[in-house]
Amino acid sequence: MKRLLLCLLLSILCLQQSAAGRCTLPFNDNWNFRFAHQVSGPGHRVNLPHTWNSGDALSGNSDYYRGTGIYEKHLTLNPEWSGKRIFLRFEGANEVADVFVNDRFVGEHRGGYGAFVFDITDFLDSDRQNTIMAKVSNSLHLDIMPLVGDFNMYGGIYRNVSLIVTDPIHISLTDYASSGVYLSQRNVSDKHADVVTTVVLSNDSNAPVDATIKLTVNDGHRNIVSLNNPVTLPADSTTRVTVNFGIDNPRLWDGSRDPFMYSASVELIGPDGTVCDRVDQPLGLRYYNVDANNGFTLNGKHLKLKGVCRHQDRAELGNALYPQHHAEDAAIINEMGANAVRLAHYPHAEEFYSLMDRYGIIVWAEIPFIGPGGYHDRGYNNIPAFRKNGQEQLREMIRQHYNHPSICFWGLFNELKTHGDNPLDYIAELNKIAHGEDSTRLTTAASFLDKDPINTVTDLIAWNKYYGWYGGSPEDLGRWLDATHTASPDFKIGISEYGAGASVYHQQDSVMRGDASGWWHPENYQTDYHIRNWKTIEKRPFVWGSFIWNLFDFGAAHRTEGDRPGINDKGLVTFDRKIKKDAFYFYKANWNKTDPFVYISNRRHSKRTQSKTTVTVFSNEPEVELTVNGKIVGRRISDGFGVFTFDGVELTPGENIIIAVSVKKKQPVSDTVTWHLIR
């Protein structure tokens, strides 16, 4: 009876999923998990996404478990799947995954941040319950990127798994786990756009098949393109077919100004006229350029890229995130007004790229070719297996995310060193592969070496600069930028990282730098650091993009600093996303001009010992009025950076209620804090 009910449920789900040959089912629930060293006992039930390091790594244990976990799940076949092909698609498992069906080896995937697919049809038995097993290891492997990183290498199947059922002839799922459809933009302008559509088709039957590719493009209201392309698919083969079309007077994907996307649908129609398979993909038409003097332009208009960096983990969960977590992060990026994001230091979840498409946020996507920066060890070993793995991870990233209009840059490395095995020639190989896979996008990298040939390989270059946190002062950034631009006027220069640590529990009266490697990370210094750095960046148009490190606090088990071990607290938002630090609102005042707000800074310094204080307010409104205990202190006009400063404000012993309100007649916005003067 249970088997009958399961088959019925699967049939219903398949009907709901698709009426066009393909059925995609979630395969996340009721896995049995154990560690490889636990050779006896039943294990325990888990649902995916799952990581086994959400506890030990996030407690600041630098020796968190990096080994092998074993996942098992049963599958009973639906009789209606007879004659179909059955695939397992893993969106991500860190970092080596070996898959078995009924104790028979199916395949291995090496790399922790890309999707992978296995055809398991020939390993399944319709007459019994099948056992699916995945052995996943997050141990250090010298032939797999990354070798090192200032973040946690969480182990497990931490993204979704799907069971996909198709006809024997279908749009390929096994071309690096891509959609099998590539929409290449050519000659895009306001007047016309050409698109070259490449479709990868599989015929897993033992006879050739005459089929038809039907390509349609919809603008949300009507079909504007409809093409039929006959094709003969040889037996047991994979075929690449190209279909070209053009759109006159296209509506462009214009970033956050207008993130419009067409919908492209590719149907594979069999000889009897039935739809055997269908894939829908976004089509956001845009053109862009980066100039060494004038920075980034999108669709012919200058757009200063005001960006943030993001890691994919969060408190209590590690990297095992659900859709609501990605949606919350995207909404916070949008609230702040950022128009660009660097997804560090590896490919992120497919869902997050789609969110960036819809918000109109420019994306820098990158492979996990990561150097140690200021730490020990190395990010590159000149061994053939490592070089091959990096090439495969690059192809995988590009093909899987090819159709996202938000992605404008492919990142090739971060903070590599060049002594010993020098990665220079290998970076050139990666750059050539990136352009061969995708001639429409630019390559970039994040360097921390000022004068080195490593900076000259990619189309663009950016630097990680922490003047004012790891030595120096924020003003040093401007001096460095000007000197670098003068010395190398053809360099297209960006700032890939800048930031300072901050704990919301560390408050002080005056602005003094904390100890970057110690336990005191005052919030008001982070705020001052970002004010001074952004003023430097904003006035230099040749900086094509800047990316704050980091939007969110993130896990780094080896760190012993801030208010607790195991956390990199340079985020503008806390690890649990519950508190936006003061610096977040400084950027919101500068970058978000559509959502009026007023915010009183240094608000968490609520117990004060000095009767005279400076009150700093951030707002995207032109004028702000301040009252203390019902008495008007005064009005201030913005300094041009959304900062309103009220000096010499008198506090009285005990409770003080401070209110800041925008000065306008209709719908003023305000903020209130309560501070206590302790005598």
TIZAKE-609326 format. One line per 8 residues: their letters; for each residue x, y, z of C-alpha. Coordinates in nm, 4 decimals, decimal comma. Layout:
// residues N
a	X/Y/Z; ...
***
This chain:
// residues 679
mkrlllcl	0,0000/0,0000/0,0000; 0,2808/0,2436/0,0881; 0,4483/0,1740/-0,2443; 0,1204/0,2361/-0,4310; 0,0635/0,5644/-0,2482; 0,4185/0,6761/-0,3223; 0,3803/0,6003/-0,6914; 0,0481/0,7880/-0,6982
llsilclq	0,2028/1,0877/-0,5281; 0,4941/1,0914/-0,7720; 0,2542/1,0735/-1,0650; 0,0550/1,3698/-0,9352; 0,3710/1,5720/-0,8746; 0,4977/1,4953/-1,2238; 0,1714/1,6093/-1,3777; 0,1932/1,9294/-1,1770
qsaagrct	0,5539/1,9849/-1,2772; 0,5237/1,9493/-1,6516; 0,3004/1,8368/-1,9319; 0,5931/1,8405/-2,1723; 0,7832/1,5215/-2,1158; 1,0082/1,6300/-1,8301; 0,9219/1,5758/-1,4658; 1,1308/1,7334/-1,1888
lpfndnwn	1,0771/1,6138/-0,8338; 1,2393/1,7358/-0,5111; 1,4572/1,4641/-0,3614; 1,5468/1,6271/-0,0300; 1,3539/1,4572/0,2472; 1,4246/1,1524/0,4615; 1,7888/1,0826/0,3938; 1,9752/0,8675/0,6429
frfahqvs	2,3064/1,0230/0,7430; 2,6132/0,8915/0,9198; 2,9830/0,9623/0,9172; 3,2033/0,7169/0,7324; 3,3783/0,6124/1,0512; 3,0432/0,5118/1,2034; 3,0416/0,1624/1,0563; 2,7701/0,0291/1,2875
gpghrvnl	2,4378/0,1734/1,3925; 2,1498/0,3146/1,1929; 2,2625/0,6748/1,1488; 1,9984/0,9454/1,1738; 1,7411/1,1154/0,9537; 1,8214/1,4459/0,7822; 1,6555/1,6606/0,5217; 1,8486/1,8499/0,2581
phtwnsgd	2,0040/2,0981/0,2405; 2,2358/1,9751/0,5166; 2,5831/2,0369/0,6519; 2,7528/1,8570/0,9373; 2,9574/2,1650/1,0320; 2,6848/2,4043/1,1456; 2,7879/2,3364/1,5051; 3,1614/2,2798/1,5327
alsgnsdy	3,2783/2,5270/1,2671; 3,0533/2,8047/1,3934; 3,1683/2,7587/1,7529; 3,5161/2,8757/1,6572; 3,6696/2,5293/1,6479; 3,9361/2,5625/1,3777; 3,9756/2,1835/1,3811; 3,6145/2,1309/1,2743
yrgtgiye	3,5333/1,7987/1,1127; 3,6657/1,7665/0,7597; 3,6013/1,4102/0,6584; 3,3403/1,1937/0,4891; 2,9664/1,1755/0,5449; 2,7365/0,9150/0,3926; 2,3818/0,9882/0,2807; 2,1329/0,7135/0,1874
khltlnpe	1,7794/0,7309/0,0570; 1,5354/0,4859/-0,0992; 1,3593/0,5245/-0,4318; 1,0659/0,3243/-0,5616; 1,0076/0,3641/-0,9340; 0,6778/0,4775/-1,0753; 0,5542/0,2240/-1,3381; 0,4789/0,5186/-1,5679
wsgkrifl	0,8536/0,5844/-1,5871; 0,9102/0,2716/-1,7883; 1,1135/0,3614/-2,0969; 1,2118/0,6995/-1,9503; 1,5542/0,8284/-1,8476; 1,6038/0,9093/-1,4806; 1,8616/1,1598/-1,3549; 1,9814/1,2806/-1,0170
rfeganev	2,0793/1,6480/-1,0056; 2,2759/1,7777/-0,7081; 2,2924/2,1565/-0,6839; 2,5970/2,1411/-0,4589; 2,7886/1,9035/-0,2308; 3,1149/1,9995/-0,0671; 3,3532/1,8936/-0,1952; 3,3929/1,5444/-0,3440
advfvndr	3,0745/1,3442/-0,4039; 3,0713/0,9778/-0,5049; 2,7264/0,8482/-0,5972; 2,6137/0,4848/-0,5820; 2,2848/0,3204/-0,6770; 2,2132/-0,0234/-0,5346; 2,5786/-0,0413/-0,4237; 2,7035/0,0189/-0,7793
fvgehrgg	2,9261/0,3168/-0,8484; 2,7603/0,5741/-1,0753; 3,0051/0,8626/-1,0791; 3,2115/1,1201/-0,8947; 3,2053/1,4980/-0,8847; 3,5064/1,6970/-0,7641; 3,4328/2,0522/-0,6591; 3,2104/2,1895/-0,3851
ygafvfdi	3,0200/2,4764/-0,5464; 2,8735/2,3631/-0,8753; 2,5800/2,1448/-0,9704; 2,6279/1,7973/-1,1153; 2,4008/1,5392/-1,2759; 2,4163/1,1624/-1,3118; 2,2010/0,9437/-1,5363; 2,1033/0,6600/-1,3019
tdfldsdr	1,8553/0,4834/-1,5314; 2,0630/0,1730/-1,5970; 2,1390/0,1274/-1,2273; 1,7764/0,1132/-1,1130; 1,5562/-0,1915/-1,0581; 1,1832/-0,1545/-1,1148; 1,1043/-0,4642/-0,9058; 1,2423/-0,3473/-0,5744
qntimakv	1,3205/-0,0510/-0,3554; 1,6360/0,1150/-0,4814; 1,9043/0,2574/-0,2565; 2,0701/0,5867/-0,3472; 2,3942/0,6592/-0,1632; 2,6210/0,9638/-0,1776; 2,9571/0,9695/-0,0047; 3,0619/1,3302/0,0451
snslhldi	3,4009/1,4488/0,1662; 3,5097/1,7995/0,2653; 3,8668/1,6920/0,3391; 4,1517/1,8915/0,1896; 4,2311/1,7582/-0,1577; 4,5440/1,8936/-0,3234; 4,3910/1,8553/-0,6699; 4,0699/2,0504/-0,6029
mplvgdfn	4,0021/2,4231/-0,5682; 4,0086/2,5784/-0,3144; 4,3212/2,4778/-0,1268; 4,2784/2,7487/0,1351; 4,0339/3,0230/0,2258; 3,9358/3,2704/0,4956; 3,5968/3,1022/0,5379; 3,4572/2,7662/0,6444
myggiyrn	3,4649/2,4666/0,4120; 3,1329/2,3231/0,5302; 3,0809/1,9574/0,4442; 2,7639/1,7912/0,3193; 2,4930/1,8012/0,0549; 2,4160/2,1636/0,1344; 2,1960/2,2447/-0,1661; 1,8900/2,0758/-0,3124
vslivtdp	1,8779/1,7433/-0,4943; 1,6235/1,6726/-0,7676; 1,5037/1,3599/-0,9428; 1,4440/1,4366/-1,3105; 1,2544/1,2059/-1,5467; 1,2729/1,2630/-1,9220; 1,1955/1,0976/-2,2522; 1,4898/0,9209/-2,4195
ihisltdy	1,5204/1,2239/-2,6469; 1,5572/1,5375/-2,4392; 1,7420/1,8635/-2,3896; 2,0652/1,7535/-2,2314; 2,1038/1,7625/-1,8552; 2,4634/1,6442/-1,8526; 2,6423/1,9290/-2,0308; 2,8116/2,0383/-1,7089
assgvyls	2,4689/2,0239/-1,5396; 2,3625/2,3286/-1,7401; 2,0153/2,3985/-1,8740; 2,1325/2,2684/-2,2130; 2,0239/2,6012/-2,3668; 2,2682/2,8877/-2,4237; 2,1435/3,2306/-2,5280; 2,4390/3,4246/-2,6693
qrnvsdkh	2,3794/3,7945/-2,7249; 2,5293/3,9593/-3,0317; 2,5230/4,3195/-3,1558; 2,2858/4,4410/-2,8862; 2,1741/4,8034/-2,9111; 1,8645/5,0098/-2,8419; 1,7517/4,9407/-3,1985; 1,8233/4,5718/-3,2479
advvttvv	1,9614/4,2596/-3,0827; 2,0783/3,9331/-3,2357; 2,0701/3,6151/-3,0300; 2,2447/3,2887/-3,1128; 2,0693/3,0028/-2,9351; 2,2657/2,6827/-2,8875; 2,0668/2,3786/-2,7749; 2,2344/2,0578/-2,6587
lsndsnap	2,0164/1,7544/-2,7389; 2,0507/1,3961/-2,6198; 1,9117/1,0878/-2,7873; 1,9509/0,7957/-2,5478; 1,7583/0,5551/-2,7692; 1,9178/0,2968/-3,0018; 1,7678/0,4475/-3,3194; 1,7976/0,7866/-3,4923
vdatiklt	1,5060/1,0240/-3,4412; 1,3731/1,3069/-3,6560; 1,2643/1,5859/-3,4256; 1,1910/1,9573/-3,4249; 1,3198/2,2345/-3,2038; 1,0558/2,4975/-3,1399; 1,1928/2,8245/-3,0055; 0,9603/3,0929/-2,8759
vndghrni	1,0351/3,4217/-2,7030; 0,7732/3,5975/-2,4936; 0,7784/3,9576/-2,3731; 0,5276/3,8934/-2,0971; 0,2253/3,9692/-2,3099; 0,2811/3,7971/-2,6427; 0,5134/3,5790/-2,8411; 0,7528/3,7930/-3,0419
vslnnpvt	0,9631/3,5072/-3,1826; 0,8472/3,1648/-3,2984; 1,0821/2,9398/-3,4945; 1,0836/2,5709/-3,5887; 1,4085/2,3966/-3,6676; 1,4098/2,0328/-3,7905; 1,6899/1,8147/-3,6610; 1,7945/1,4507/-3,6912
lpadsttr	1,9335/1,3039/-3,3705; 2,1647/1,0048/-3,4269; 2,1213/0,7061/-3,1990; 2,2909/0,7195/-2,8589; 2,4325/1,0652/-2,9196; 2,4557/1,4251/-2,8082; 2,3971/1,6932/-3,0721; 2,4457/2,0700/-3,0602
vtvnfgid	2,2002/2,2729/-3,2689; 2,2088/2,6472/-3,3335; 1,9025/2,8664/-3,3907; 1,9417/3,2375/-3,4646; 1,6880/3,5144/-3,4181; 1,6719/3,8910/-3,3816; 1,4552/4,1397/-3,1928; 1,3942/4,4913/-3,3201
nprlwdgs	1,3686/4,7777/-3,0725; 1,4331/4,5469/-2,7780; 1,3388/4,6382/-2,4254; 1,6723/4,6138/-2,2489; 1,7620/4,4690/-1,9114; 1,8728/4,7978/-1,7585; 1,9886/4,7046/-1,4107; 1,7732/4,8255/-1,1227
rdpfmysa	1,6298/5,0980/-1,3485; 1,4386/4,8346/-1,5451; 1,5353/4,4681/-1,4889; 1,3159/4,3492/-1,7740; 1,3624/3,9982/-1,9067; 1,2096/3,8138/-2,1978; 1,1296/3,4469/-2,1512; 1,2829/3,2062/-2,4012
sveligpd	1,1256/2,8629/-2,4342; 1,2844/2,5717/-2,6175; 1,0655/2,2695/-2,6923; 1,1850/1,9422/-2,8383; 0,9042/1,7918/-3,0462; 0,9117/1,4264/-3,1424; 0,8196/1,2758/-3,4834; 0,4595/1,2204/-3,3706
gtvcdrvd	0,4155/1,5864/-3,2764; 0,4315/1,5394/-2,8989; 0,6459/1,7658/-2,6857; 0,9243/1,5460/-2,5492; 1,0980/1,8117/-2,3441; 1,0921/2,1815/-2,2673; 1,3326/2,4268/-2,1032; 1,2543/2,7892/-2,0175
qplglryy	1,5342/3,0405/-1,9718; 1,5550/3,4147/-1,8973; 1,6709/3,6478/-2,1714; 1,7850/3,9865/-2,0478; 1,9278/4,1839/-2,3364; 2,1921/4,4406/-2,2461; 2,5256/4,5776/-2,3545; 2,7974/4,7191/-2,1334
nvdanngf	3,1548/4,8371/-2,1299; 3,4324/4,9300/-1,8875; 3,6595/5,2246/-1,9642; 3,9913/5,2886/-1,7900; 3,8966/5,6520/-1,7236; 3,5179/5,6557/-1,7022; 3,4353/5,3213/-1,5442; 3,1282/5,1071/-1,6163
tlngkhlk	2,8513/5,1859/-1,8631; 2,5312/4,9840/-1,9040; 2,3322/5,0279/-2,2246; 2,5321/5,3384/-2,3075; 2,4753/5,5092/-1,9705; 2,7369/5,5497/-1,6985; 2,6651/5,3389/-1,3914; 2,9018/5,3554/-1,0973
lkgvcrhq	2,9021/5,0069/-0,9516; 2,8303/5,0414/-0,5806; 2,8731/4,6870/-0,4625; 2,8905/4,4491/-0,1719; 3,0440/4,1048/-0,1289; 2,8445/3,8103/-0,0011; 2,9301/3,4742/0,1511; 2,6567/3,2114/0,1404
draelgna	2,6465/3,1071/0,5093; 2,4583/3,2269/0,8141; 2,4285/3,1668/1,1868; 2,3165/2,8209/1,3038; 2,2762/2,6948/0,9463; 2,6235/2,7163/0,7975; 2,5830/2,7051/0,4202; 2,2706/2,4847/0,4161
lypqhhae	2,0336/2,7619/0,3108; 1,6690/2,7551/0,2086; 1,4999/2,9791/-0,0504; 1,3781/3,2219/0,2168; 1,7368/3,2849/0,3253; 1,8479/3,3746/-0,0251; 1,5394/3,5941/-0,0649; 1,6130/3,7770/0,2613
daaiinem	1,9734/3,8440/0,1610; 1,8668/3,9755/-0,1792; 1,6075/4,2031/-0,0189; 1,8704/4,3465/0,2183; 2,1065/4,4169/-0,0719; 1,8229/4,5921/-0,2514; 1,7211/4,7897/0,0584; 2,0743/4,9202/0,0984
ganavrla	2,0685/5,0413/-0,2616; 2,3663/4,8410/-0,3841; 2,3583/4,7900/-0,7590; 2,6337/4,5270/-0,7758; 2,7421/4,2211/-0,5816; 3,0549/4,0106/-0,5794; 2,9562/3,6543/-0,4948; 3,2668/3,5439/-0,3112
hyphaeef	3,4631/3,3214/-0,3379; 3,2838/3,0522/-0,5375; 2,9664/2,9993/-0,7410; 2,6562/3,0599/-0,5300; 2,3164/2,8946/-0,5480; 2,1338/2,9143/-0,8802; 1,8434/3,0780/-0,7025; 2,0540/3,3727/-0,5926
yslmdryg	2,1613/3,4579/-0,9474; 1,7934/3,4537/-1,0462; 1,7148/3,6956/-0,7637; 1,9882/3,9290/-0,8856; 1,8386/3,9103/-1,2362; 1,5010/4,0195/-1,1025; 1,6384/4,2992/-0,8820; 1,8644/4,4262/-1,1594
iivwaeip	2,1848/4,3918/-0,9586; 2,5116/4,3458/-1,1508; 2,6982/4,0274/-1,0537; 3,0652/3,9343/-1,0335; 3,0680/3,5519/-1,0244; 3,3900/3,3656/-0,9537; 3,5553/3,0274/-0,9192; 3,7181/2,9233/-0,5891
figpggyh	4,0770/2,9910/-0,7001; 4,1760/3,1426/-0,3699; 4,5131/3,2365/-0,2312; 4,6043/3,2599/0,1338; 4,6308/3,6395/0,1384; 4,8140/3,7122/0,4603; 4,7810/3,3577/0,5937; 5,0026/3,0515/0,5650
drgynnip	4,9826/2,7886/0,2888; 4,9243/2,8404/-0,0817; 4,6340/2,8612/-0,3218; 4,8076/2,7055/-0,6217; 5,0036/2,3871/-0,6732; 5,1399/2,3263/-1,0198; 5,0146/1,9722/-1,0584; 4,8161/1,8561/-1,3656
afrkngqe	4,5175/1,7334/-1,1650; 4,4746/2,0673/-0,9881; 4,5019/2,2608/-1,3125; 4,2440/2,0369/-1,4777; 4,0055/2,0676/-1,1846; 4,0148/2,4463/-1,1973; 3,9477/2,4423/-1,5695; 3,6495/2,2138/-1,5160
qlremirq	3,5104/2,4295/-1,2351; 3,5378/2,7347/-1,4603; 3,3545/2,5654/-1,7482; 3,0955/2,4393/-1,5033; 3,0293/2,7852/-1,3583; 3,0017/2,9535/-1,6969; 2,7728/2,6944/-1,8544; 2,5429/2,6618/-1,5544
hynhpsic	2,4928/3,0372/-1,5172; 2,5344/3,1440/-1,8786; 2,1879/3,2920/-1,9286; 2,1710/3,5190/-1,6244; 2,1725/3,8789/-1,7493; 2,2904/4,0038/-1,4097; 2,6293/3,8351/-1,4525; 2,8706/4,0729/-1,6257
fwglfnel	3,2043/3,9490/-1,4901; 3,3708/3,6103/-1,4527; 3,6200/3,6199/-1,1649; 3,9300/3,4040/-1,2028; 4,1197/3,4364/-0,8739; 4,1451/3,6006/-0,5332; 4,4618/3,6997/-0,3420; 4,7056/3,4578/-0,5021
kthgdnpl	5,0760/3,4718/-0,4265; 5,3371/3,4344/-0,6986; 5,6400/3,2897/-0,5212; 5,7072/2,9181/-0,5554; 5,4673/2,7701/-0,8097; 5,3723/3,0880/-0,9944; 5,0098/3,0795/-1,1196; 5,0644/3,3424/-1,3912
dyiaelnk	5,0617/3,1044/-1,6891; 4,7713/2,9092/-1,5454; 4,5636/3,2247/-1,5004; 4,6273/3,2970/-1,8683; 4,4935/2,9488/-1,9504; 4,1818/3,0154/-1,7427; 4,1336/3,3526/-1,9075; 4,1485/3,1901/-2,2522
iahgedst	3,8974/2,9233/-2,1461; 3,6598/3,1864/-2,0069; 3,6622/3,3799/-2,3343; 3,6255/3,0586/-2,5327; 3,3230/2,9558/-2,3298; 3,1713/3,3039/-2,3271; 3,2952/3,5785/-2,5580; 3,0296/3,8228/-2,4370
rlttaasf	3,1493/3,8830/-2,0815; 3,4582/4,0335/-1,9210; 3,7030/3,8562/-1,6923; 3,8313/4,0047/-1,3701; 4,0181/3,9114/-1,0541; 4,0829/4,0291/-0,6983; 4,4509/4,0913/-0,6344; 4,6409/4,2088/-0,3295
ldkdpint	4,9767/4,2469/-0,5044; 5,0421/4,6029/-0,6153; 5,3026/4,5521/-0,8878; 5,2978/4,2086/-1,0402; 5,2271/4,0647/-1,3878; 4,9423/3,8681/-1,2278; 4,7370/4,1887/-1,2493; 4,7671/4,2177/-1,6263
vtdliawn	4,6016/3,8944/-1,7466; 4,2282/3,9511/-1,7026; 4,0227/4,2151/-1,8857; 3,9726/4,4081/-1,5630; 4,1549/4,4032/-1,2314; 4,0501/4,4934/-0,8793; 4,2326/4,5056/-0,5497; 4,1519/4,4119/-0,1917
kyygwygg	4,2511/4,7184/0,0116; 4,1997/4,7627/0,3843; 4,3695/5,0969/0,4506; 4,2578/5,2093/0,7933; 4,1973/4,8596/0,9308; 4,5103/4,6565/0,8615; 4,7451/4,9538/0,8959; 4,7447/5,2937/0,7323
spedlgrw	4,4482/5,5284/0,7194; 4,1414/5,5470/0,4955; 4,2944/5,8449/0,3144; 4,5728/5,6170/0,1915; 4,3222/5,4558/-0,0443; 4,2855/5,7740/-0,2457; 4,6584/5,8225/-0,2679; 4,7042/5,4625/-0,3808
ldathtas	4,4262/5,4841/-0,6410; 4,5636/5,8031/-0,7932; 4,9194/5,6717/-0,8041; 4,8111/5,3418/-0,9614; 4,5901/5,5127/-1,2206; 4,8706/5,7531/-1,3113; 5,1329/5,4783/-1,3366; 4,9074/5,2422/-1,5363
pdfkigis	4,6487/5,4568/-1,7184; 4,5261/5,1620/-1,9268; 4,4391/4,9538/-1,6194; 4,0677/4,9188/-1,5567; 4,0800/4,9514/-1,1795; 3,8272/4,8342/-0,9228; 3,8207/4,7825/-0,5469; 3,7171/4,4238/-0,4830
eygagasv	3,7275/4,4403/-0,1022; 3,7451/4,7068/0,1677; 3,6105/4,6870/0,5191; 3,6599/4,6888/0,8959; 3,5357/4,4650/1,1739; 3,2565/4,5699/1,4081; 3,0647/4,4164/1,6944; 2,7281/4,5626/1,7864
yhqqdsvm	2,8273/4,4959/2,1491; 3,1436/4,7081/2,1307; 3,0535/5,0737/2,1904; 3,2677/5,3735/2,2836; 3,2359/5,7513/2,3291; 3,5038/5,8685/2,0861; 3,6007/5,7246/1,7497; 3,9139/5,5148/1,7939
rgdasgww	4,0356/5,2230/1,5858; 3,9943/4,8778/1,7319; 4,2431/4,5928/1,7241; 4,1991/4,4158/1,3892; 4,3410/4,0886/1,5240; 4,2100/4,1346/1,8779; 3,8884/4,1324/2,0738; 3,7903/4,5009/2,0483
hpenyqtd	3,6013/4,5910/1,7285; 3,4016/4,9074/1,8054; 3,1012/4,9696/1,5847; 3,1523/5,3439/1,5535; 3,5005/5,2979/1,4071; 3,3605/5,0750/1,1320; 3,1120/5,3521/1,0536; 3,3837/5,6180/1,0387
yhirnwkt	3,6018/5,3888/0,8265; 3,3290/5,3432/0,5661; 3,2367/5,7121/0,5545; 3,5958/5,8044/0,4779; 3,6517/5,5220/0,2291; 3,3317/5,5838/0,0345; 3,4066/5,9542/0,0021; 3,7400/5,8539/-0,1514
iekrpfvw	3,5866/5,6043/-0,3948; 3,2861/5,8136/-0,4945; 3,4905/6,1032/-0,6293; 3,7031/5,8857/-0,8626; 3,5095/5,7992/-1,1799; 3,7842/5,5703/-1,3118; 3,7058/5,3137/-1,0379; 3,4768/5,0824/-1,2362
gsfiwnlf	3,3358/4,9170/-0,9251; 3,3832/4,8858/-0,5510; 3,2667/4,6015/-0,3297; 3,2328/4,6248/0,0483; 3,3757/4,3369/0,2428; 3,1324/4,2122/0,3587; 2,7606/4,2717/0,3605; 2,7064/3,9988/0,6217
dfgaahrt	2,9238/3,8649/0,9009; 3,0314/3,5124/0,8106; 3,1911/3,2026/0,9583; 3,5712/3,1708/0,9679; 3,6565/2,9133/1,2326; 4,0241/3,0092/1,2591; 3,9550/3,3727/1,3523; 3,9989/3,4773/1,7163
egdrpgin	3,8787/3,8367/1,7228; 3,5791/4,0617/1,7685; 3,3257/3,9616/2,0311; 3,3658/3,5858/1,9823; 3,5865/3,3371/1,7986; 3,4958/3,1874/1,4630; 3,3328/3,4921/1,3037; 3,4579/3,7465/1,0530
dkglvtfd	3,2628/4,0519/1,1696; 3,3373/4,2909/0,8850; 2,9754/4,2588/0,7773; 2,7398/4,5555/0,7729; 2,4715/4,3135/0,8928; 2,5065/4,0573/1,1708; 2,5524/3,6890/1,0937; 2,1875/3,6132/1,1828
rkikkdaf	2,0652/3,9082/0,9681; 1,8795/4,0546/1,2694; 2,0780/4,3767/1,3125; 2,1910/4,6178/1,0459; 2,4964/4,7990/1,1758; 2,5271/5,1769/1,1602; 2,7468/5,1699/0,8489; 2,4671/4,9946/0,6602
yfykanwn	2,2515/5,3052/0,6979; 2,5314/5,5365/0,5853; 2,5386/5,3490/0,2551; 2,1609/5,3374/0,2375; 2,1565/5,7164/0,2701; 2,3951/5,7414/-0,0265; 2,2721/5,4597/-0,2477; 1,8976/5,4266/-0,1887
ktdpfvyi	1,7211/5,7418/-0,2997; 1,3730/5,5929/-0,3329; 1,2860/5,4873/0,0242; 1,2927/5,7911/0,2581; 1,4369/5,7226/0,6022; 1,6128/5,8819/0,8977; 1,8533/5,6877/1,1200; 2,0334/5,7962/1,4378
snrrhskr	2,3826/5,6475/1,4409; 2,5750/5,5176/1,7443; 2,2353/5,4154/1,8830; 2,3576/5,1077/2,0678; 2,5888/5,3216/2,2825; 2,2898/5,3719/2,5106; 2,4690/5,4143/2,8453; 2,6791/5,7280/2,8374
tqskttvt	2,9074/5,9041/3,0802; 2,9633/6,2368/2,9016; 2,6976/6,5046/2,9183; 2,8005/6,6634/2,5893; 2,7930/6,4476/2,2796; 2,7807/6,4584/1,9022; 2,4692/6,3143/1,7424; 2,5173/6,1823/1,3881
vfsnepev	2,2162/6,1118/1,1705; 2,2048/5,9330/0,8347; 1,9251/6,0112/0,5918; 1,8490/6,0333/0,2223; 1,6325/6,3391/0,2930; 1,7744/6,6897/0,2356; 1,7186/6,8324/0,5865; 1,6826/6,6847/0,9351
eltvngki	1,5656/6,8334/1,2659; 1,6863/6,7003/1,6036; 1,5066/6,7192/1,9359; 1,6299/6,6025/2,2760; 1,3737/6,5509/2,5512; 1,1200/6,7514/2,3537; 1,3495/7,0504/2,2953; 1,4541/7,1373/1,9411
vgrrisdg	1,8332/7,1276/1,9092; 1,8442/7,2483/1,5516; 1,8265/7,1626/1,1863; 2,1005/7,0443/0,9566; 2,1366/7,0120/0,5794; 2,3018/6,7018/0,4344; 2,6775/6,7238/0,3832; 2,6293/6,5656/0,0406
fgvftfdg	2,6861/6,2149/0,1752; 2,3677/6,1725/0,3773; 2,5390/6,2710/0,7033; 2,3856/6,5225/0,9456; 2,6060/6,6197/1,2420; 2,4833/6,7877/1,5595; 2,7773/6,8845/1,7810; 2,7687/6,9712/2,1509
veltpgen	2,4301/6,8156/2,2235; 2,3525/6,8325/2,5982; 2,2247/6,5221/2,7763; 2,0627/6,5330/3,1189; 2,1209/6,2744/3,3931; 1,9005/5,9714/3,3471; 1,6850/5,9036/3,0422; 1,7222/6,1096/2,7256
iiiavsvk	1,4901/6,0715/2,4286; 1,6472/6,1773/2,1001; 1,4286/6,2206/1,7925; 1,5472/6,2955/1,4397; 1,2842/6,3880/1,1812; 1,3004/6,4873/0,8170; 1,1991/6,8442/0,7460; 0,9216/6,8290/0,4918
kkqpvsdt	0,5530/6,9044/0,5046; 0,4131/6,5783/0,3732; 0,4905/6,2356/0,5230; 0,8028/6,3140/0,7246; 1,0148/6,0195/0,8396; 1,1753/5,9958/1,1812; 1,3838/5,7868/1,4170; 1,3986/5,7717/1,7961
vtwhlir	1,6558/5,6406/2,0428; 1,6809/5,6476/2,4199; 2,0162/5,7091/2,5859; 2,0946/5,7121/2,9569; 2,3462/5,9518/3,1066; 2,5097/5,7840/3,4020; 2,6662/6,0028/3,6706
***
